[in-house]
């Protein structure tokens, strides 16, 4: 290889420099001979500048990066590693534990509204209804995986239960068992309460869940998932739980008030927001199978604006209900404290709506908003009953 620069013949010291080939590899066999510099006053002047210039030219002549070929084994292994998701993570995603807040919040808000009206709380009824609701949500999740598997929507969804256990029939059987057990629990609670209206409302909520995803309806494929979700978890389920928590004969006489209707509307909005944001990372798959979710129709940019409008509408409606005295002032105050969480949801979706990887977390931010808002709403109603025992909501329907 090329030798060094002999600036003087007197070898006062010698340095050895490795030569880097254009491929970027260090060749130990290619060594440049030393730079023999004479220890003269010029050493610190002209010769140093020439040496720096030489090094700079040599550095610029070398490629700054070496691009791997598509068939490079190292590159393939890196991409394969990126595509690998730990099994524990897949199991966590398949269980969808945070999503079960959609069972907890309507029940808790309905129970709090009943406590505000009657001052009664039946723990046994609450636990029975919670267990039944969890079973029905499990049916929704499993059957959704089954029917999305049938249409091909979940073909690349690693956390799909059908894909994880490689058995459609077993998943569907488990889903139907959970549905049966959940319905039995709800019927038991309804019989104890002796309230026909609550049974009809919960039957309507379950029907919404069925026509949302199950054949031959599959209304979610026509972009109607959010309205069905709003009705099922808002007015239907929340109001039904309110009636069931009254207990015994008093539940039959428990009136429908502006408070429970207002609370159910707010619960419906936050629940629908979770479903809406769950579509952001699934647009490509939904398009491929003809699933016309709202985000397939309007795109992520408009979708992020919809999220912003929905959150603003949620808190605007809260203020309006407070002005109309449809909700206790304690609920208004505590729900207002969740505004920072609402801002987080809006800003996260605005910043990441085009990033398929990051936007996956949007629905979990919505779950947090749903849980915090629902808890604030319920605690506010309980506090109102404790602080003002005589301030009972007036009935709209007795």
N, C-alpha and C positions, 0 to 999 in steps of 0.2 A: 504494500500500500504506500501512499504518499508519505514522504518523510517530512520532518519538521522544518522550521525556518532557522537557518544558521545565521544568526545576526553577527556573531563574532566567533573566532576560532578558539577562544579561551573558554574551556568548560568550567566555569565557576560552580554551576549547579545544573542539574538535569531534571526535567519533568517529563513524565510519560503520559500521553493522552490516548484514551481508547477512541477508536474510530467507530461511529455508529453508522451502520449501513442504511440504505433507503428503505429497507423493510422494517426498520425500527428495532432490529435485534442487535445486541451487543456482541461483537465478534472478538473474542479474546485473542485470537490468532493475529488480528490486524492491529498492530500497535505502531504508533508513530514514534520515530526516534526523538530524542530529547531536544528541547530548545536550548541551545547553548548561548547564554547571555553573558556578556562581559560586564563586570562590575565597574561601570564608568558612570559619570554624571548623566550621560545620555540615556542610561537605562530607565531612569524615572521620567523621561520625557518622550522623545520621538518614538523609541522602540516600543514603549508600553502602549502608545496610541495605535501603532501599527498592529501590535498583537491583538488588541481589543477589536480593531476593525476586521482582522482576519477571523477571529472567533465569531463575530457577529455575522459575517458573510456565510460562514460555514453553518451557523445555526439556522439562518434563513433558507439555506438550500435544502434543509431536511424537512420532510413532511411533518406537520404538527400532529396528525392523528392517522391511524391506520384503520380503515373501515373493514369490518368483518364481512365476509361473504355470506350470502343467505344460507349456504350449506355448511357453514363453519360449525363444528360440533360445539364449540364453546358458546356461540351465540344461541344455538338451539337449546342447550342446557339451561341458559339464563332465562329464555322465554318460557321453557317448560317449568322452571322453578316459579316464575311469576304467575303462571296459570294455576299452580297448585294451591289449593286452599286447605288448611288444616281440617281434619275430620271434626274436631271439636267445634270449629267455627261453622261448618256445614250443619252439624246437629243443632247448634244454637239457632241458626237461621231457619232450620226446618221446624223447630218447636215454636218459633215466633212468640216467645214469652211476653215481650213488651206489648204485642198486639192484643193480649188478653185484657188490657186496660179497657177495651171497648165493651167487655162484659162487666167489669168492676164499676166503671164510672156511671152508667145509667142506673144501675142498682143502688149505688151509694147516694146519688142525687135524688132518686125517687124515694129512698128511705128517709133522707133528710127532709124532703118536702112533707112526707107523712108525719114525721116527728114535729115539724113546725105546725102542722094542722091539729094533731091530736096529743102530742106529748108522749107518744108511745113508741117503743122500739122493741121489736121481737128478734132477739139474736138467732134463735133457732130458724125462724123463717128466712132471715138474711143469709145464713150459711147455706141453707137448702137451695135458695134461689141462686146464690153465687156458684155453687157446685154445678147446678143445672145449666147455668149460663156458660160456664167454662166448657162443659161437655158439648154444648151446641156450637160454640165458637170453634172447638176442635173439629167438629163435623164440617163446618164451613171451610176450614183450612185444608183438611184432607180431601174433601170432595172437589175443592177448587184445583188441587194438584192433579186429581184423577182426570177431570174434564179438560183441563189445560193440556194434559198429556195426550188426550185423545185428539185434540185439534193440532197438536204440534207446537203450541205456544211455549211449552216448558222443555223443549227438546235440548236446549243448552243450559237449563237451569239446574245447576248441580245440587242445590239445596232442596229440590223437589223430593218429597217423600217417595214418590213412585220411582224416581231415578235412583234414589239412595238404596232402597230395598229391592229394586228390580221386580216389583210385583204390583201390577195395577189392581188385580182382584183382591189381594190382601188389604191394600190401602182402602179400597172402596168398602170392603166388609167392615173394617175398623171404623170407618166414617159413619156407616149406618148404625153400628152398635152404639157409638157415642150419641148419635141423634136420638135413638130410641131411649137411652138412659136419661138424656137431658129432658126429653118430652115427658117422661114418667115423673121426673122430679118437679117439673112445672105443674103438671096436672095434680100432683099431690099437694103442692102449695096452694093451688087454686081451690081445691076441694076443702082444705082446711080454712081458707079465708071465706069460702062461700060466695065468691064474686065472679059472676059470669063475664062481666065487661073485661076484667083483667085477662081471662082466658082467651077471649076473642082478640084482644090487642096483641097478646104474645103469639097467637096463631098467625096473625097478620104479619108480625115481625119475622117469624120463621118462613112464611110464604115468600116474603121479600127476598130472604136469603136464598131460597130455592130457585126462584125465577131469575135471580141475579146470575147464577152460574150453571145451573143444571139444565140438561136437555129436556124437552125440545125448545125451551125458551132462550136461555143464555143471553139475557138482555144486556149483560156487561159487554158483549161483543157489538152492541149497538150504541154504546156510550151512555147507557142508562144506569150504570152502577152507582154513581154518586147520589142521584135522587132516591134510589131504593135504599141505600145505606142511611141517608138522612132520615127517611121515614121509619126504617126498622129500629134504629138505635135511639132516635130522638123521640118523636111523639108516641110511637107504639110501645117500645120497651120501657122507656123511662116512666111513662104514665101508668103502664101496667104494674111495674114494681111499686110505684106509689100506692096504688090501690091494694096490692097484696100485703104491703107492710102495715096497713091499718090493723089487720088482725080480726078474725072472728066476725061477729055481727057488725062491728063498727066499720069494718072495711067496706061492707055493702052500702053503708050510708056515707062513706067518705066522698065528698064532693069533688068535682073537677074544678080547679081554681085557676086564676090567671097565673099564679105562682108556678104551679106544676107545668102548665102549658109553656110558659116563658122559659123555664129551666130546660124543658125538653127540646125546645128550639135551639138553644145554645149548645146543648150536648150533641144534637144532630149536626150542627155546623162543624164542630171540632172533629167529630168522627168522620164525616165526609172528607175533611181536609186530609186525613191520614190516607184514605183510599186514593184520593186525587194525586197526592205526591208519590204514591207507590208506583205510579205509571211512568215516571220520568226516565228511569233506567231500562224500561221494557219496550220502548217505542219501536225499535227495530224488529224485535220478535213479534210484537203485536201486529205490525204492518204485514209481516211475512205470512201470517195465518188469517189475515182479514179481520182482526179484532180492532174495531173502531173506537178505541178509548178516547176520552176527550183530548188527550195530549197528541194522539195520532192525528186528530182532526185539526187542532189549532197550533201545534208545535210547541217547543219548549220556551221560546221567547214570550209568546202570549200566555203560556201556562204559568210562567213566573209572575206575570202581571195579575193573573187570576188569583194566585196565592196571596199576593199583596192586597188585592181588593177584598178577598175573603177574610183576612185577618183584620183589616180596618173595619169591615162590616160587623165582625164579631163584637168588637169593642164599642162600635157606634150603637149597635143594638143593645148592648149592655147598659150604656148610658141612658138610652131612651127608655128602657124598662125600669131603670132607677127613677127617672123623672116621673114616669107613670105610676110609680109605687107598685109595680107588678112583682118586684123582687125586694127583699129586705135590704136596707142600706148596708148592713154588714156584709152581705154577699157581693154587693156592688163594690164595696171598698176592697175586699180581699181579692176579687177577680181582677180588679184594676192593678193589683200588685204583680200580676202575671204578664203585664205588657212587655217587659224586657224579653221574656221568652217568645212572645209573638214577634218581636223585632228580630230575634235570632233566626226564627223560621224564615221570615221574609228575606233577610240579608243572605242567608245561606243559599236559598233557592235562586235568588238573583245572581249570586256570584258563581254558582256551580251548575246551573241548569243545562249547560252544554257538556259537562264532564260526566260521562256515564258512570265512572267509578265513584266519584265523590257524591254525586246526587243520590246514590243508593241510600245514603244516610238521611235524606230529607224526611222520609216517613217516620224515622225514629225521633227526629226533632219535633215532628207533629204529634207523636205519641206523648212526648214530654209536655207539650202545650196542653194536650187533651187531658192528661192526668192532673196537671197542676190546676188548670182552670176548673175541672170538675171537682177537685178537692176543695178549692176555694169557695165554689158555689155551695157545696154541701155544708162545709164548716160554717159558712155565713148564715145558712138557714137554721142550723142547730143553735148557733149563738143568738140569733134573733129570738128563738123560742125561750131560751134561758133568760135573756135580758128583758124581753117584753112579752110576758105570758099572755096578755090580753089582746095582743095584736095578731089575730088569726086571720089568714086570707079569706076573703069572701068567695062563696061558690059561684061559678058560672053555670055548672050543670050539677044538680044535686042527685 
